[in-house]
Structure formats: structure tokens, C-alpha cells
């Protein structure tokens, strides 16, 4: 009995976590009425009926996610280094301010960004609302803090003597940054960028307020479809996302190892 | 090979003076050690040469070139750090090649020089390993190879052996010394371990509170320390507070500052002169004290502890004045029992006087 208890707990936890996902996948192949359970027959017609708008939404989500991850890294890494290394008055305050977007509910940020985009329109005539750049700007408000947090955490284990060693061996400050500082911090930077990407992909509130029109992301498209046009094709879309995630995970595990990817490399 | 010269170098952090006006000349090819307790300024001196910090005043001259204002990457020094500071994302070979890469050397020359350096530190089998896969001793060798492969003007060693266990430390002491004399490189070594300093150096500079107290060859420091501080930091010294009574043709006659006073004769090598009536200290090394009488000087003491050290016994005794003395007894000598009162004797030639500093 004892020997079965621990694996039993793990299995029960797994079922609890995976059951909703499995039901969606099963429902996507159900030929009966939407959301009826148990399933009454097998069909692939929901997959054939996926609205092309979803494809465009996937494209928008990927563009916004990758841009958010990239730009958050470009701004977040130097900021994190300045916060982790600088010795100046008000550093702790600055640190808190930089991380504060993570503590504000995304809905509030969404409303604020909407107002901000109106103000920008009034003053400059540049319309941010409903555009991909506007959405990327919105997502960077939490993308940058994610990168900052990951890099500061990684920097705590960074031996400054590494940089001194590089300088001593003849590297200029710039060479030292590219050849030593960045590569050594790379696992933290990558994990920060991945988190920024995932949070961008996952976001609804900000995308609801700032997006829309041509800049409708996948979660918003699903959200509005569920509200106004609920059908089996939603299940099909959801199942495809699950499938894509599983394939991605397997690939990552094969190539670098999941533990290494999400943890530290050294 | 070039020399390194400290000219009135001073380094202050606010009110705290880490290095106070040091003048020091490290000769070409010399192995010079800065020895002192932590916080004495020895590492600051090393970092001043590497260029990680700038002196508050004074100059640092390397091979006749004033480098005081040069940034670290233009000084051509090779430093070995206490934490090794190996690049974790690079293999052993890539670590060693770093300094050559930033010097824009050709691939072929890089490879040849890395191969030479690897051979010199005997790491041929590990060139493709990452630092995380190496033992402490192996990491130290990589750090050493990485520092010397760039043919630096001066090699800087910052307590490179402090993190290693005793056996490995002794092994690497010999190894570093072998490599240093093989490539005849000017070396500045920093340590708080007097054994390391004595066994490896051509000259040792003993430091205290940011200044050099005494500088000289290891045997010079050991046999003729110029102060109580050096006498106690370099080896072990038994001290008796004394007053100078008079001069003899070979040295001094002194008396202990006890009641009643005991008379001693001092004829060992001396770094300073002493006046009649001057209060100072008589010093004698443990290996020069003997159990028993029949020598120029003698005191009585009570045996406290006996420790077997393999080749000798270390006998800790307490004199009637309450000072703890260490005496070495060789196998074959009659050993006293703990608590026994024994005479301790030593020759006039094997003790010296020290100023009261």
C-alpha cells in the first residue's frame, strides 16, 4: 500500500491538471451537440470549419509575442544590470517602480493604456489603439519587468571577477560585455524573454482594450467567439493549441532538456 | 620580463587608508610575495598593478613604462583570481584562448599557444571539458594557463591556493614555482600563509596596516626579523620582555623584566642596535630551545602539553613569568612528563633582540 501511495498522489494530481484539457480535445472530435458528454460519435468537421480569422489571430499573437519578448529584452537587460550593479541613491525605489507593473491588475493596465492611447491620439495624431505596435507597447509594460526580475535573480550568482578576468586578459569593456557578461547571463535572459513571450501570448485584458480590429490576438478572438458564436470549432482551435504546446515541449526537451531550459544552465 | 615599481603609492577610501605610501621594486623574473593578515592592503596592491583600482597618489611603473593611468586591458598583466574566475560557458581550451582571441591572433597561432600552455600545466586530457566538470586543483591550473598564455609582463597571483586542501596546496606550490622558473616571469604573489610565502618566494614583503614592515629573502626574514610583528608572523617565536644591561664583544647582555631579573646573553644576528637601559624583547625560535641545561641561557618552566608531530615532539611550557613557550624535542631525547618543572636552555648565538613594536 505504502509503495503505491506516492505514485497514486502524483497520478491523481496529473488527472486533476490534465482532465479539462483532455475533455476539450475529446469534445473537438465529438459529432454530437457541442459540450455534450459523453461524446456520441467521431468527426473532424470542426477542424474543417475553423474560421480563417483564427489564423490571422495566431499570426497577430506570434508577431506581438515575439516583438514583446525581443523589445523587453533590449530594454530589460540594461535596466536590470543598472539596478543590480549601480550604487546610487533611490536604487531600491527605482527597483520597486520597475517591477510595479506586475502588481497592478492587468485590467487596470488595460484601461490605463486605452486612455493613454486616446491622449497620444489627441496630442500627436498617432493612433496606437487597434494596432500591433500599440499592443506591443502595452505588453512591454509587463514584459520588461519579467526580464528585469529574471536577470536580477541570475545576476545574484554572477561573479564580478569574471569581468575583471576578461579585462585583465585584454578585453575592452565592450568586448567584456559581449563575450562574458551576456553569455554568462544568457540562461536568465532567455528565461525572462520566454516569460515575456508567454505572458504576451496569454494576455486578454490589455489586448481587449488596446487591440481589436487588425490587432486582434488569438485569446481575444477566442474570447469574443465564445461570447457570441460558441461552437465546436472553438474546441478544435483549443485542441490545436494544446497540440502545438506539446510538440514544442517535446522538441525543447529533445534539444536542450526542459530542466536546463527553464532552470539555470550551470 | 619586466620589472614593476611602486613609487610612493597610496590608496585611500574616504578616511580609510588601505595602502600608505609604498615604495617597492619587483625585479625582472623575481617571485615576490606580499604577506600579511587580511585587511593589510596586500590585495589592494595587486589590484593596483592589474589596474582595477587607481592609486590616490603615486605611480606604478612596469618595464620603465608608467601604467598608472592605463586601463586594465592595456596593461598586459596576467592575473590568477582566488575564485579562479573561469568563464563557465567556455571549455578549458576556450578559456585559455580568451586573451589570444581579444588580441586578434591568427587561429593557427592561438591553437599552438594554447597547446603549449595546456602542456605546461599538464591538462592535455581536459581541453574540451567545461569548468564545472573540473576539480579545484584543475581549475587553478586552467586559470594559471589562461594567465600565462598571453605572455604577460607580470604574473599576479591573488591567494590562488587558499580554497584548496592541504595536500593539493603543497602540490600546486611546487607546480607554480616550477612553471614560474621555467618561463622566468616576474611574479607578484599575495598570501596570508607564511609557509607558502617562505617556500615559494625569492623575496617576501611582510605587510601591516597598508605598509611594508620588512622585506627580504625568506631566510633573512626568518633569521633576522626586525620586529615582534614579523617574528610572530613569519614562523613562531618565543618572546621574553627584557632590558638591555650592557654590550659584549659579540652582542648584548640583557635581563628579564621580572623580579628577580634573570640574565641572558644575546649574540644572534641583529637588524638594529639597542641602547643600554632600553626595554625590548628577546626572541628565540622553538627549534633553538632545548630541554636541559649546559647552554649560555637557561630558564625554568612547567610542562603543559606534549604534541607528537611525527618527526619531533612539540612541548608547550609555561615559564615562571607566565609566558607560554614552544620547544621542539627530537626523538631520542628524554621527554618530560606533563606538569614537571624542567630547565630550558639555548645558545647566545640562536637568539636575537626585537624592538618593542
Interface residues (C-beta under 8 A of the other chain):
Chain A: X159 X161 X162 X164 X165 X166 X167 X168 X169 X170 X171 X172 X175 X179 X180 X183 X184 X186 X266
Chain B: X50 X51 X52 X71 X72 X73 X74 X76 X77 X78 X79 X81 X83 X85 X86 X87 X88 X89 X98 X99 X102 X103 X132 X146 X147 X150
